């Protein structure tokens, strides 16, 4: 007897992606519900000595961690599709995507590309995710009222992106290099592009230096 075939059976990579989608939903849903409950408590102005704010911060951190872990795992099955990209356009798109988050955090967000705009060969999806991840971390660590700046520089045979901001008071420089799923994702993607990620400390500002060949 011939075993029945399953013409629509996903390959291993697709099965991995489907599993990640399901797990992401399972991780995000209770955390998002918790945040909604906290917002309701805030709206009713219940006196709690800052308890709701603390819970909201913890839930937001957990939600961000779930997203970072999912993004990191998805990168392992992402097929590279490099093409010539315009650095200035990448920076502008990142600023557009992250502007509301920066506004909600009470910080400014700006970017500028190189004057010559020499194209960079890269996977647009992966590199855009790296910019978003680093910009998000910068926004969270920036002083209220400060400015996060994405500055792309083009040199001979090399692209440099500086993401800098005035850090929160008492924020240790070592925390910028603390490894986690977000920075691990950024390092893995940049390594696939022949690039690197380093901590940037200059003139009272902290951040990261992205190098791409």
Helices and strands as residue ranges (DSSP letters): H 12-43, H 51-75, E 83-85, H 87-105, E 108-112, E 120-122, H 124-141, E 147-155, E 158-165, G 173-177, H 181-192, E 196-202, E 205-212
